Amino acid sequence: MPARARTAVVAEPVKAERERLCAMLAALGFARVEAAEDGLSALRLTETLLPDALALSATLRPSDGVWLARAVSRKPLPVRPAIVLARVPGLALPGEAALRAEGAAVIDRPVRREDLAEALARTDVSVRALPERFVRRRDALLDRLGVSGHEGRAYLEAAISYAWLDMRLARALTTALYPMVGRRFGVSARKVERSMRYAIELAWKYGQIEEQYRIFRGTIDAQRGKPTCGEMISQLADMLRMEEVRE
């Protein structure tokens, strides 16, 4: 897949620091960087732009940076941005441990370029920490479908997670998603696809057809009888994304 232009949103109340963060992100390769001085404007920007990254200050007003980070993480966005939250040095944020567990990075102000680059690397889709609630729901869906402990199950778990974080990957299976899963497990993209397909075949042979129908309903080609790898990944990632709305 050709390199895609990356985008970012900056949420920072101080103009000089806001401009500095925008310049740093541009220098780090982000082709488009939009900025806001308050959390509500930044939230609207994030919903509209669907950026790859969100760099925000803990001192936002009227709602602080922790509120914005939580609001973005609970939105059913098709692209869930890497969140980098800048705090006052030495001042622990309320709920900081939970934010880190959900994949956000927390760094000190004033932000240094090397710290920002390192935080963005830690929050990349391929390595980002996943919320426990998401992992539980993902695994429960695969259990309901009858996907067993075959190695293809592990590949499906990773592929669904990546697609949940960035749905654009589900539209670039062979050029982006399968190679990403393959790099994680040290195998080829072809082996990833083949193993996932076999895991699905086993599930549709031995699993509960009623549960499979409840989850996929009329979305599967009647002649095939079972979903393709891409259909499985997209459907489950979509379901897990929309569950954020109902929480």
SEKOL-884116 format. One record per residue: x, y, z of N, C-alpha, C in turn. Coordinates in steps of 0.2 Angstrom, whole numbers, padded with zeros to 4 digits, always signed. Example, Ala and Ser with C-alpha at 12.3 -4.5 7.8 and 13.67 -1.06 7.14 Angstrom:
2
+0066-0028+0039+0062-0022+0039+0066-0016+0039+0064-0011+0035+0068-0005+0036+0064+0000+0039
This chain:
247
+0004-0006+0000+0000+0000+0000+0004+0006+0000+0003+0011-0004+0007+0017-0005+0007+0021+0002+0012+0024+0004+0012+0028+0010+0007+0033+0010+0003+0033+0016-0003+0037+0016-0001+0043+0020-0004+0049+0018-0002+0055+0022-0005+0055+0029-0001+0056+0034-0004+0056+0041-0006+0063+0043-0011+0063+0047-0014+0069+0050-0014+0069+0057-0014+0075+0060-0014+0076+0068-0018+0081+0070-0021+0081+0076-0024+0087+0079-0020+0088+0086-0019+0095+0087-0016+0098+0093-0021+0101+0097-0022+0100+0103-0026+0103+0108-0022+0106+0113-0021+0113+0113-0016+0116+0118-0019+0123+0119-0020+0126+0125-0022+0132+0126-0017+0138+0125-0011+0137+0125-0006+0142+0125-0004+0142+0117-0005+0148+0114-0003+0149+0107+0004+0147+0105+0009+0149+0109+0016+0148+0107+0017+0141+0107+0015+0137+0113+0016+0130+0113+0012+0126+0108+0006+0129+0106+0002+0126+0101+0005+0126+0094+0008+0132+0093+0012+0132+0086+0018+0128+0086+0021+0127+0092+0027+0123+0093+0026+0116+0091+0020+0114+0094+0018+0107+0094+0016+0105+0086+0013+0110+0083+0011+0109+0076+0017+0108+0072+0022+0113+0073+0029+0112+0069+0032+0106+0071+0032+0103+0077+0035+0097+0078+0032+0091+0074+0026+0091+0074+0022+0086+0071+0023+0086+0064+0023+0092+0061+0025+0093+0054+0032+0090+0052+0037+0091+0057+0044+0089+0056+0044+0081+0056+0039+0078+0060+0039+0071+0061+0035+0068+0056+0033+0071+0050+0030+0068+0045+0023+0069+0044+0020+0072+0048+0012+0073+0048+0011+0078+0042+0007+0076+0037+0006+0081+0031+0001+0086+0033-0004+0085+0037-0009+0090+0039-0010+0090+0047-0009+0096+0050-0010+0096+0057-0015+0102+0058-0020+0101+0062-0025+0106+0064-0024+0107+0071-0026+0113+0074-0025+0115+0081-0032+0118+0083-0032+0117+0090-0038+0120+0094-0035+0122+0101-0039+0127+0104-0036+0129+0110-0040+0127+0116-0046+0123+0114-0050+0120+0120-0052+0113+0118-0054+0110+0123-0056+0103+0122-0062+0101+0118-0067+0105+0118-0073+0104+0114-0072+0105+0107-0068+0110+0105-0066+0112+0098-0061+0106+0096-0057+0103+0100-0053+0098+0098-0057+0092+0097-0062+0090+0101-0066+0084+0100-0069+0085+0093-0072+0090+0092-0076+0091+0085-0071+0090+0079-0065+0093+0080-0060+0092+0075-0058+0085+0074-0057+0081+0080-0055+0074+0079-0061+0070+0076-0067+0071+0077-0073+0068+0074-0073+0069+0067-0071+0075+0065-0072+0077+0058-0066+0075+0054-0060+0076+0056-0053+0074+0053-0051+0067+0053-0053+0064+0059-0051+0057+0060-0044+0056+0059-0040+0060+0064-0033+0060+0063-0029+0054+0065-0023+0053+0063-0019+0047+0066-0017+0049+0073-0016+0055+0075-0013+0057+0081-0017+0063+0084-0017+0063+0091-0020+0068+0095-0015+0070+0100-0012+0076+0100-0008+0078+0105-0011+0084+0109-0012+0082+0115-0016+0087+0119-0013+0089+0126-0015+0094+0129-0012+0097+0135-0017+0095+0141-0014+0093+0146-0019+0091+0152-0022+0097+0155-0020+0103+0153-0023+0110+0156-0028+0113+0151-0031+0109+0147-0036+0112+0143-0042+0115+0147-0046+0119+0144-0052+0122+0147-0057+0122+0142-0064+0122+0143-0066+0121+0150-0066+0114+0153-0065+0109+0148-0064+0102+0151-0057+0101+0150-0054+0097+0154-0046+0096+0154-0045+0090+0149-0038+0089+0148-0036+0085+0144-0038+0077+0145-0038+0076+0151-0040+0069+0153-0047+0068+0151-0052+0073+0152-0059+0072+0149-0059+0071+0141-0054+0075+0138-0054+0074+0131-0052+0067+0128-0046+0065+0132-0044+0059+0130-0049+0053+0131-0052+0053+0137-0058+0048+0138-0063+0049+0133-0065+0055+0131-0071+0056+0127-0069+0053+0120-0063+0054+0117-0061+0052+0111-0060+0044+0111-0058+0041+0117-0057+0034+0117-0064+0030+0117-0069+0034+0119-0076+0031+0120-0080+0032+0114-0077+0036+0109-0081+0037+0103-0080+0031+0098-0085+0029+0094-0085+0024+0089-0082+0026+0083-0076+0029+0083-0072+0032+0078-0069+0026+0073-0070+0027+0067-0067+0022+0062-0059+0022+0062-0056+0028+0064-0049+0028+0066-0048+0031+0073-0045+0027+0077-0044+0029+0084-0037+0032+0085-0037+0038+0086-0030+0041+0085-0025+0039+0091-0019+0039+0089-0014+0039+0095-0015+0045+0099-0015+0044+0106-0016+0050+0110-0010+0051+0114-0007+0057+0114-0002+0059+0118-0004+0065+0122-0004+0064+0129-0006+0069+0134+0000+0072+0137+0001+0078+0137+0006+0082+0140+0004+0085+0147+0008+0083+0152+0006+0085+0159+0011+0090+0162+0010+0093+0167+0014+0097+0171+0019+0092+0174+0026+0093+0174+0031+0088+0176+0030+0086+0184+0030+0080+0185+0029+0078+0192+0022+0078+0195+0017+0080+0191+0010+0080+0193+0006+0075+0190+0005+0070+0194+0001+0064+0192-0006+0066+0190-0009+0063+0185-0016+0065+0182-0021+0060+0185-0027+0063+0187-0032+0058+0189-0034+0053+0183-0033+0047+0185-0035+0041+0180-0029+0040+0175-0023+0042+0177-0017+0042+0172-0016+0034+0171-0016+0030+0176-0015+0023+0175-0020+0020+0170-0026+0022+0170-0031+0019+0166-0030+0021+0159-0028+0028+0158-0027+0030+0151-0021+0027+0148-0016+0025+0152-0010+0022+0149-0012+0015+0147-0016+0012+0151-0019+0005+0150-0023+0004+0144-0026+0010+0142-0030+0010+0136-0026+0012+0130-0020+0013+0131-0016+0014+0125-0013+0022+0124-0015+0026+0128-0013+0033+0128-0006+0033+0131-0002+0038+0128+0005+0040+0131+0005+0046+0135+0008+0047+0140+0008+0053+0145+0016+0055+0145+0017+0061+0143+0023+0064+0143+0023+0071+0147+0029+0074+0149+0029+0080+0152+0030+0086+0148+0027+0091+0150+0028+0098+0147+0035+0101+0150+0038+0106+0146+0036+0107+0139+0038+0101+0135+0034+0100+0129+0036+0094+0125+0042+0094+0121+0046+0089+0122+0052+0089+0117+0051+0085+0111+0054+0086+0106+0053+0083+0100+0054+0075+0101+0060+0073+0104+0061+0066+0105+0056+0063+0109+0054+0066+0114+0049+0063+0118+0042+0062+0114+0040+0067+0110+0034+0066+0106+0035+0060+0101+0041+0060+0098+0042+0055+0093+0042+0048+0096+0045+0047+0102+0045+0041+0106+0038+0039+0108+0034+0044+0110+0027+0043+0112+0023+0040+0106+0024+0043+0101+0020+0041+0095+0022+0034+0093+0028+0032+0093+0030+0026+0092+0027+0021+0096+0026+0022+0103+0023+0018+0108+0016+0017+0107+0013+0022+0103+0005+0022+0102+0003+0020+0095+0008+0018+0091+0007+0015+0084+0002+0010+0085-0002+0009+0079-0007+0004+0079-0004-0003+0080+0001-0004+0078+0004-0011+0078+0007-0013+0085+0007-0008+0090+0010-0010+0096+0006-0007+0102+0000-0003+0100-0003+0000+0105-0007-0004+0110-0007-0003+0117-0010-0007+0122-0018-0006+0120-0021-0012+0121-0029-0012+0120-0032-0012+0127-0038-0009+0127-0042-0009+0133-0044-0016+0135-0044-0017+0141-0047-0024+0143-0054-0026+0141-0058-0020+0141-0065-0022+0139-0065-0024+0132-0061-0021+0128-0061-0023+0121-0059-0030+0120-0053-0032+0123-0051-0039+0123-0056-0044+0125-0059-0042+0131-0064-0047+0133-0070-0048+0128-0072-0043+0125-0078-0043+0120-0075-0046+0114-0069-0045+0111-0067-0048+0105-0066-0056+0106-0063-0058+0112-0062-0065+0113-0069-0068+0114-0074-0065+0117-0081-0068+0118-0084-0069+0111-0083-0064+0107-0086-0065+0100-0083-0071+0096-0077-0072+0097-0073-0077+0093-0075-0084+0097-0076-0084+0103-0079-0090+0107-0086-0092+0104-0090-0087+0104-0097-0088+0102-0097-0091+0095-0092-0089+0090-0092-0091+0084-0089-0098+0083-0086-0100+0089-0083-0107+0089-0076-0107+0086-0072-0101+0086-0066-0101+0083-0061-0104+0089-0057-0109+0087-0054-0113+0092-0047-0110+0093-0043-0113+0097-0036-0111+0099-0031-0112+0093-0033-0114+0087-0028-0114+0082-0025-0108+0081-0019-0108+0078-0014-0102+0077-0018-0097+0073-0023-0099+0069-0027-0094+0065-0031-0090+0070-0033-0092+0075-0036-0088+0080-0032-0082+0083-0026-0084+0084-0021-0078+0086-0021-0073+0081-0020-0075+0075-0020-0070+0069-0026-0066+0068-0032-0069+0069-0038-0066+0069-0039-0061+0075-0037-0063+0081-0037-0058+0086-0033-0052+0085-0027-0053+0082-0023-0047+0080-0026-0043+0075-0028-0046+0069-0031-0042+0064-0037-0038+0066-0042-0041+0070-0048-0038+0072-0046-0032+0076-0041-0033+0080-0039-0027+0085-0036-0021+0080-0032-0023+0075-0029-0018+0071-0035-0014+0067-0039-0018+0065-0045-0015+0061-0049-0011+0065-0050-0013+0072-0054-0009+0077-0051-0002+0078-0044-0002+0078-0040+0004+0079-0040+0008+0073-0040+0005+0067-0040+0009+0061-0043+0005+0055-0050+0007+0054-0054+0003+0049-0051+0003+0042-0047+0008+0041-0044+0008+0034-0040+0002+0032-0037-0001+0038-0033-0007+0037-0037-0013+0034-0044-0013+0036-0048-0018+0033-0050-0017+0026-0048-0012+0023-0049-0011+0016-0042-0012+0012-0037-0014+0016-0031-0015+0013-0028-0021+0016-0031-0027+0015-0030-0033+0018-0023-0036+0016-0022-0037+0010-0016-0040+0008-0010-0035+0008-0011-0029+0007-0006-0024+0006-0004-0021+0013-0008-0021+0018-0007-0018+0025-0008-0022+0031-0014-0025+0031-0016-0028+0037-0013-0035+0038-0013-0039+0033-0010-0046+0034-0002-0045+0035+0001-0041+0031+0008-0040+0033+0010-0038+0040+0005-0033+0042+0006-0031+0049+0006-0036+0054+0000-0041+0053+0000-0046+0058+0006-0051+0057+0008-0052+0051+0014-0056+0050+0020-0054+0053+0021-0048+0053+0027-0045+0056+0027-0046+0064+0021-0046+0067+0020-0047+0074+0022-0054+0076+0020-0059+0072+0021-0066+0073+0027-0069+0070+0030-0065+0066+0036-0067+0062+0035-0072+0057+0029-0072+0054+0027-0076+0048+0025-0072+0042+0024-0075+0036+0022-0072+0030+0015-0070+0030+0013-0065+0026+0006-0063+0026+0002-0068+0023+0005-0072+0018+0001-0078+0015-0001-0083+0021+0004-0084+0025+0003-0089+0031-0003-0086+0035-0003-0080+0037-0008-0077+0041-0015-0078+0037-0015-0076+0031-0022-0077+0028-0024-0084+0028-0019-0089+0026-0021-0096+0026-0023-0099+0032-0020-0097+0038-0022-0099+0044-0028-0097+0047-0030-0090+0045-0036-0088+0047-0042-0091+0044-0041-0092+0037-0046-0095+0033-0047-0102+0036-0042-0106+0038-0043-0113+0041-0047-0112+0047-0045-0108+0051-0048-0107+0058-0056-0105+0057-0058-0101+0052-0065-0100+0050-0068-0106+0048-0065-0110+0044-0068-0116+0041-0069-0121+0047-0065-0122+0051-0066-0126+0057-0072-0124+0061-0072-0117+0062-0078-0114+0066-0084-0116+0063-0085-0115+0057-0091-0116+0053-0093-0123+0052-0088-0127+0053-0089-0135+0053-0092-0137+0060-0089-0135+0065-0090-0138+0072-0094-0133+0077-0094-0126+0075-0097-0121+0079-0105-0122+0079-0108-0117+0083-0115-0117+0084-0118-0112+0078-0121-0115+0074-0124-0111+0068-0128-0106+0070-0132-0107+0076-0137-0102+0078-0133-0095+0080-0128-0096+0084-0124-0090+0086-0120-0087+0080-0118-0091+0075-0115-0088+0069-0120-0084+0065-0126-0086+0065-0131-0083+0061-0133-0076+0065-0133-0077+0072-0135-0071+0075-0130-0065+0074-0124-0067+0074-0118-0062+0073-0118-0059+0066-0119-0064+0061-0118-0062+0054-0124-0061+0050-0130-0064+0052-0136-0063+0049-0136-0064+0041-0138-0059+0038-0138-0060+0030-0132-0057+0027-0126-0056+0030-0121-0053+0027-0116-0058+0024-0117-0064+0024-0113-0069+0021-0116-0072+0015-0112-0073+0010-0115-0076+0003-0117-0083+0005-0124-0084+0003-0127-0090+0004-0124-0096+0001-0120-0095-0005-0117-0100-0009-0111-0102-0005-0107-0098-0002-0101-0099+0002-0103-0102+0009-0108-0099+0012-0110-0102+0019-0106-0100+0025-0100-0097+0023-0096-0094+0029-0092-0088+0027-0090-0084+0031-0087-0077+0029-0080-0078+0027-0078-0074+0023-0071-0073+0021-0067-0070+0027-0060-0071+0027-0056-0068+0032-0058-0060+0033-0058-0057+0027-0060-0050+0027-0067-0048+0030-0072-0052+0028-0079-0051+0031-0079-0052+0038-0075-0058+0041-0075-0059+0048-0072-0053+0052-0066-0051+0049-0062-0045+0052-0067-0039+0052-0069-0037+0047-0073-0031+0046-0079-0031+0051-0083-0037+0050-0089-0037+0054-0088-0037+0062-0083-0040+0064-0082-0040+0071-0079-0034+0074-0075-0031+0070-0072-0024+0072-0077-0019+0072-0082-0019+0067-0088-0015+0067-0092-0016+0073-0094-0022+0075-0098-0024+0081-0095-0021+0087-0088-0022+0088-0085-0020+0094-0084-0012+0094-0084-0009+0088-0084-0002+0088-0090+0001+0091-0096-0002+0088-0102+0001+0090-0104-0001+0097-0101-0006+0100-0103-0007+0107-0100-0001+0112-0095+0003+0109-0093+0008+0113-0099+0013+0114-0104+0014+0110-0109+0018+0110-0114+0016+0116-0115+0010+0116-0120+0007+0121-0117+0007+0128-0111+0008+0129-0108+0007+0136-0110+0013+0141
